[in-house]
Amino acid sequence: MRDGIRRNGWWQLVAGVGMLLMAYGCKVEQFPPELWNVSPNRFDIGRPVELKGAQFGSNPIVTFGRAETAVQATVRSRSDGTLVVEVPRMATGPTQIQVANSEGVTPPVNFTVIQPEPTFDQTNAVLPTNAAPGATIRISGNNLDRLQSVRFDTTSAASFTVVSPNVVLVTISPQQPRGLARMTLLTEGGPIAIPYLIAGTPEITGFSPKRVRAGQEIVVQGRYLTDGVLLINRAAPDPATVRITDTEIRAIVPADATSGRISVTVFEQLIGLSADSIYIAGAPVLTTNPDPMEGITGDKVLLTGLNLGDITSVSFGGTAAPFRILSSTQIEATVPARSQSGNVVISLNGAGGAVSAAQPFLYILPPANLVFTPLRRGINKLVSVTGQNLHRIQQITLNGKLLTINARTEGTGFQFFVPADATTGPITATNRAGTTTSVRSLTVVQAPVVTDYPLRLPAGGRMVIKGNWLRDAVVQFTGAVNPASNDGRNDDTEIWIRVPDDAQPGQFRLTTDSPTAFTSNLFTPIRPVSGVVFTPTKGRVGDELTVTGHFLEDVTDVRFGGGASLAASFQRLGNGEMKVIVPANAVDGTICFTNPAGLACTATVFDVQRVVAGVNFTPKTGKVGTDVTFTGQNLNDVVEVRFGGGLSTPARFRLVGNTLVATVPNDAVSGTICLTTDSGTVCTTDSFVVTK
């Protein structure tokens, strides 16, 4: 474009000179201008040079260059022999100078055009004053047209365009490092340099949240934020919490931050400022305990402290509660409905953070699920009651009668003594929130009434006691270490117990939960017969024995022969004595006694005495010294054998199995043979004949 302008100017110049020559043809031939020299003969564009010659006239035209490249110079001063002109802007290097006027054109004089050193505009050398990599900037100055290169430190610009000798457009390389760089423009006239900040001015387009508290994260959006220093109303976040990209900064609000505008500073000189201010909410503080410290659903609770104006939620043990902010120092909360009673923490949350009351709040629900132990209780005895929501119990009753709480475990239970005029019925408990009644009734135990029981029973045996209010009774026998154990029935009207093995004769005591106990008449625990002594120790069937010993009063059966005989007749005389008749089939052995406690046999053997019977012998005849074999009954009891009707001397005899063998004595004569036992003498029916 510049070349086109120059060509047009050249033709205009030639046309002008031609017209002058045509108009003054005669004078050109007679008085043409003369150019002798130029001083200096090499100089910078825009600098003045002096032309010496003659006949320059009043309106000379000075050109630099040849033919179409000639450029008209500006004449600063003139006289007929001297011209001071300014070297025009043109191609540098060797060229020619000519002067033309209406009389003609001088021969050319050699001259060398030098490109001057570039300079920056003193006011707006570079616009904008900073720019990001990849941006295009405008450089203003002088002699910028012979531009060869543009560098930022050592990095070349992406491109540059010479708009005019005074204006250059430069595009910064996208890879150019950010920061302060030395921008150098190299022209044919030399280099020129100026510091330039490669960075976009940070812009804050928004931030969130608008209301924050110290310690909360804030997110700032914008552009050109890389390497930025974030300030929240002049308070700097901890660098360890800051995360930066070119379009976003995340940071934790510092403890000393206050409400105000947000700024981002890059390279200590480029500042971006938020349009809006951020609100820094102060941390809420509770300075007193909740008032009141306990309550039921719907109660109003006053919370007093500092920085409460930003509270957005109130909760009781995690349950959201309705509330209203009375001022920055007071909040009124309504106790919400909860499913569980007990101590809960009141918590407040808001833009400034969260705070909890130092002391818990007691949330009260109606009592529920009353359970008591024992289920039966006598007057003046302690009853323990457990359940749910047993907080701040104000009243308890038993079957409608008002009771006094003896002791309590707040929230879970209480105890009371059964009053003297109490009656059987349910238990109720009442607090501010409501009343509950036990499902079961407490049985108020009355004094036991015993109408029937045995006075003698075997130790270890079952005793049946009848009466009223006997259930769960404890029966203690004389001499027994432990109370009697239950043996299968436990009712108010009848109980079964097992008489302890170590019970001794005496009274037993029956106690229930009632303070009144029952004491029996003399009770005798029966044991098997022991310590038996009998006389005589031998005898015949039908004889009477006198027996003494222990527990004979309850004997129901007596048998001889180790208990193998038929039952013997007996008579209990009392005081440990009885009479017993030897039964018909009695045999030698112990005597056995049976009573309700069991069977016991004597240590001493009773010897049953019998006469022989059914005696036969063989042979029927024989001489002295002959062995005669006898068969029959009770031969084991024979103590003497005599021949000849019992008149001989006692014969020698021996028992062989179930037989008796006797030897005929020297003085034996024919006759019956007589056999003697302790019960008497019996002679055979047949006679034995003694032969020679």
Secondary structure as GFF3:
##gff-version 3
##sequence-region A 1 692
A	DSSP	alpha_helix	2	23	.	.	.	ID=ss1
A	DSSP	alpha_helix	25	30	.	.	.	ID=ss2
A	DSSP	beta_strand	34	39	.	.	.	ID=ss3
A	DSSP	beta_strand	42	44	.	.	.	ID=ss4
A	DSSP	beta_strand	48	54	.	.	.	ID=ss5
A	DSSP	beta_strand	61	64	.	.	.	ID=ss6
A	DSSP	three_ten_helix	67	69	.	.	.	ID=ss7
A	DSSP	beta_strand	71	72	.	.	.	ID=ss8
A	DSSP	beta_strand	74	78	.	.	.	ID=ss9
A	DSSP	beta_strand	82	86	.	.	.	ID=ss10
A	DSSP	beta_strand	93	101	.	.	.	ID=ss11
A	DSSP	beta_strand	104	105	.	.	.	ID=ss12
A	DSSP	beta_strand	109	114	.	.	.	ID=ss13
A	DSSP	beta_strand	119	120	.	.	.	ID=ss14
A	DSSP	beta_strand	126	127	.	.	.	ID=ss15
A	DSSP	beta_strand	130	131	.	.	.	ID=ss16
A	DSSP	beta_strand	136	142	.	.	.	ID=ss17
A	DSSP	beta_strand	147	152	.	.	.	ID=ss18
A	DSSP	beta_strand	155	156	.	.	.	ID=ss19
A	DSSP	beta_strand	159	164	.	.	.	ID=ss20
A	DSSP	beta_strand	167	171	.	.	.	ID=ss21
A	DSSP	beta_strand	179	187	.	.	.	ID=ss22
A	DSSP	beta_strand	190	198	.	.	.	ID=ss23
A	DSSP	beta_strand	203	208	.	.	.	ID=ss24
A	DSSP	beta_strand	211	213	.	.	.	ID=ss25
A	DSSP	beta_strand	217	223	.	.	.	ID=ss26
A	DSSP	beta_strand	229	232	.	.	.	ID=ss27
A	DSSP	three_ten_helix	239	241	.	.	.	ID=ss28
A	DSSP	beta_strand	243	244	.	.	.	ID=ss29
A	DSSP	beta_strand	248	252	.	.	.	ID=ss30
A	DSSP	beta_strand	260	266	.	.	.	ID=ss31
A	DSSP	beta_strand	270	281	.	.	.	ID=ss32
A	DSSP	beta_strand	285	286	.	.	.	ID=ss33
A	DSSP	beta_strand	294	295	.	.	.	ID=ss34
A	DSSP	beta_strand	300	306	.	.	.	ID=ss35
A	DSSP	beta_strand	311	316	.	.	.	ID=ss36
A	DSSP	beta_strand	319	321	.	.	.	ID=ss37
A	DSSP	beta_strand	323	327	.	.	.	ID=ss38
A	DSSP	beta_strand	330	334	.	.	.	ID=ss39
A	DSSP	beta_strand	342	344	.	.	.	ID=ss40
A	DSSP	beta_strand	346	350	.	.	.	ID=ss41
A	DSSP	beta_strand	353	356	.	.	.	ID=ss42
A	DSSP	beta_strand	361	363	.	.	.	ID=ss43
A	DSSP	beta_strand	368	373	.	.	.	ID=ss44
A	DSSP	beta_strand	376	378	.	.	.	ID=ss45
A	DSSP	beta_strand	382	390	.	.	.	ID=ss46
A	DSSP	beta_strand	395	398	.	.	.	ID=ss47
A	DSSP	beta_strand	401	403	.	.	.	ID=ss48
A	DSSP	beta_strand	407	409	.	.	.	ID=ss49
A	DSSP	beta_strand	411	417	.	.	.	ID=ss50
A	DSSP	beta_strand	425	431	.	.	.	ID=ss51
A	DSSP	beta_strand	434	445	.	.	.	ID=ss52
A	DSSP	beta_strand	449	452	.	.	.	ID=ss53
A	DSSP	beta_strand	456	458	.	.	.	ID=ss54
A	DSSP	beta_strand	462	468	.	.	.	ID=ss55
A	DSSP	beta_strand	474	477	.	.	.	ID=ss56
A	DSSP	beta_strand	485	490	.	.	.	ID=ss57
A	DSSP	beta_strand	494	498	.	.	.	ID=ss58
A	DSSP	beta_strand	508	511	.	.	.	ID=ss59
A	DSSP	beta_strand	518	519	.	.	.	ID=ss60
A	DSSP	beta_strand	524	526	.	.	.	ID=ss61
A	DSSP	beta_strand	530	535	.	.	.	ID=ss62
A	DSSP	beta_strand	538	540	.	.	.	ID=ss63
A	DSSP	beta_strand	544	550	.	.	.	ID=ss64
A	DSSP	three_ten_helix	552	554	.	.	.	ID=ss65
A	DSSP	beta_strand	557	559	.	.	.	ID=ss66
A	DSSP	beta_strand	570	574	.	.	.	ID=ss67
A	DSSP	beta_strand	577	581	.	.	.	ID=ss68
A	DSSP	beta_strand	589	595	.	.	.	ID=ss69
A	DSSP	beta_strand	598	609	.	.	.	ID=ss70
A	DSSP	beta_strand	613	618	.	.	.	ID=ss71
A	DSSP	beta_strand	621	622	.	.	.	ID=ss72
A	DSSP	beta_strand	627	633	.	.	.	ID=ss73
A	DSSP	three_ten_helix	635	637	.	.	.	ID=ss74
A	DSSP	beta_strand	640	642	.	.	.	ID=ss75
A	DSSP	beta_strand	653	656	.	.	.	ID=ss76
A	DSSP	beta_strand	659	663	.	.	.	ID=ss77
A	DSSP	beta_strand	671	677	.	.	.	ID=ss78
A	DSSP	beta_strand	680	690	.	.	.	ID=ss79
###
